[in-house]
Amino acid sequence: MLIAGFPAGAWGTNCYLVAPAAGEECVIIDPGHQAAPGVEEAVRKHRLKPVAVVLTHGHIDHVASVVPVCGAHDVPAWIHPDDRYMMSDPEKGIGRTIGMPLMGELTVGEPADVKELADGVKLDLAGLQLTVAHAPGHTKGSVTFGLPEAADIPPVFFSGDLLFAGSVGRTDLPGGDTAELLDSLARVCLPLDDSTVVLSGHGPQTTIGQERATNPYLRQVAADRQGRGAADAPRRGM
């Protein structure tokens, strides 16, 4: 499997291109602010053919390059319906104070083809099977994407802004909710195998095992579950 990732733009948002191998079709995850040049560089370098853009949520730092990237490759964008409005009206999702300094340079709006994500759906794209999990808390329509273990490659979890190395996404923006975020951590992240590689919306790569041991938020929800007698529930892969 090929995963080409890079941070882009003022917020350093991670964009990922994922393919079974170089020279094949790929999906693009979260082409955010100023990500289009990096996408095109990765496409050329690895001889990839994009077939879809998939979005973990609708904040402008994750979707700002959706229109040019989808237009350049004539591909659809997939997003949860609860966050779709942010592509055309990003200020409603991040607030005027945060959004205004960069609004003049951003391309806002929807691409020509938008498809909506739903919890539990398995997207068969580019020879990959991405499992979608609705994970509200950072936004109402936040989702994660999971790839199953393949050959000697461990499972991979694209967490968006739900789970970072040592932290979680902020909940003080419109649509954020701490209780929902903690519930999503417990429901979506805790059951994953320790070997699962976490590729988040910001920051470095980590694993579920590392986060289970060190992330105070994941430790909190694990302790809460243990208190309710759920600590011995079987773990699952993607």
N, C-alpha and C positions, 0 to 999 in steps of 0.2 A: 504494500500500500504506500502511496505517496501523499504526504501532508506537507504542503508548503504554506507556512504562516509568516506574517510580518505585522508589526505595529504600524498604524498609520494615523496621521492627522494630529490635531491639537490635543486630542485626548489619549493618544497612543492606543487606539482600539485595535485589538488583534483581528486580522482578516485571515481566513484560511481557504486554501484551494485543496480539495480532497479528490483523489482518483485512485483506481486500483493499481495503476502504475504510470510511469512517464509515457507520453505518447498516446494517452487514452482520454476518454471523456472525464469531466470533472464537475463537481459542484463547488460553488463559492459561498462561503459562510461569512456574513456580516461585512460587506464592503462599505465601510463607513467613511468618515471625513478624509478626503484626499487619498482614498485607497485605490482609485482607478489606475494610476500609473503602476503601482505595485502589482495589481492584478494582471495587467498586460505584460509586465516583465516576467512574472511567474508563468503565464501562459506560453510565452515565447521560449523561455528557458527549458521548460519541461514538455513542450510540444503538446499542450493540452487543448481540449475542445470543451468549453463550458456548455452545460446543458441546463443549468438552473442556478438561481441564487436562493439561498435559504437563510432566514433571519431569526435570530434568537429573541429579538424584541424590537420595538419601534423607535427607540431613542435615536436622535439624529447622528450621534457618534457611531452608530452601527448601520445606518441606512442612507447616509448622505450621498453615497456613490451608486446607489441602486439604479437610478434612472440611466446614467451614462453606461454603466456596466451591462445592464440588461439590453440597452439599445445597441451597444457595440456588437453583442453576440446573439441578439434576437432570441433571448431566453426569458422564461417567466421568473417572477419572484414569489416565494412562499412566505407567508407571515400569518400569525394568529389573528383572527378577526378582531379581538379586543384591542390590538395595537395598530391595526391597519390605518386608522385616521392620522397617526403621527407622521406618515410619509408625506402627507400634503399639508399638515399643520403642526410642525414640530414643536412650536412654542407651547402647545397644550400639553405636551409630554414632558418637557424639561423646564418650563417656566421662563418668563421673559428675561429675568436677570442673567440666567446662564446662557440662554440662546442668542440674545441680541448681538453680542460682540462679533459673532461669526455669521449671522443670518445673511448678510449681504453677499457672501461668497459661496453660499450653499445652493445646490440644485435640489429644490424640493418638489414633491409631486410623486405620483405613482407611475411605474412603467406601464407599458401597453398591456401586459398580461400579468395579473395578480391572482394567485391561488391561495386559499386559506388553509392553515394547518389546524389539526384537531388532535386532542390528547390520544395517545396510544396508536396513532397511525404509523404505518411503516412505509416510508417513501422509497421506492425502487428507482434510483436515479444514478446514471453513470456507472452501472454495474455494482452499486453500493446499496445497502439497505439501512437507511437512517430511521431509528425509532424515535418518535416525537413524544416528549412528555411535557404536558402543560405544567408550568412551575411559577405561578404568580407570587408576587411579593415585591420584586423590584419594579415591575409593571404588571398590569392586569393580564396582559397577553404574553408574558415571558414564557419561553419554551426552552427545552434542552434537546440535544440530538445525541443519540448513542449509536455506536458502531460495534458489532459483536466481535469477539475474539476470532482471529483468522490465522491459521497456520501457527507461526511463532510470534504473532503480533497480539499483544494484550488488548482487551476492550478499550475503546476510546470514548470519552464523554466530553462533548462540547457544551460547557455549562453556561455560556453567555455571561450575564452579570448576576447569576445565582450564587455561584461558589468560586472564590479565588483562593490562591495559596495563602492560607492564614486568615482569610476574611470572607465577607459576603458583600453583595450589592447593597447600595444605599437605599433607604426606604423613605427619604424625605422629599422625593419628587412626586408630582401628580401620579396617582395610581399605585404608589408604594404603600406597603403594609407590612409591618414587622411580624405580626402573627402569621400572616399568609406566607411570608418568606421562610420562617422557621418551620412551618408545616411542610412547605415544599422541600426543604432540606431533609426533613425526616422521611418524607414519602418517596422522594426521587433519588436522593443521594445516599442515604444510609444503607439501603439494601444492596448497593453495588459492591462488587468484589474489590478487595484491597488493591489488587493489581491494576485496576482500571485507571488509565491515563486521563487526567483532567486537563483539557485545553480551554481556558477561560477567555472572557472578553477582554481582559486586561491582565498584564503581568505574566509571570513565568509558568511553565508547565509544572504540574504536580501530580499526585496520585490520590485516590480515595484513601488508601492506607495511611499516607502521610497526613492527610487532613483529618482522618478519624483520630489520629494520635495527637495532633497539635492545634487544629483549628478550634478556637474557643466556642464558636457558634455550632459547629457540628458536634463537639463534645457536649454542649448543652442539650441539644435535641436527643443525643444518644442517652444521656443521663435521664432525661425526662421519660424516654421510652422504657428504659430499664426500670424506672420507678413504677411504670404501668404494667410491668411484666412482659414487655415485648422484646427484651434484649436478645432472647434466644431465637427470634424469628429467622428463618433461613435466608441467607443472602442470595441474590440472583445476579446473573450477568446481564448484558444488554439484550 
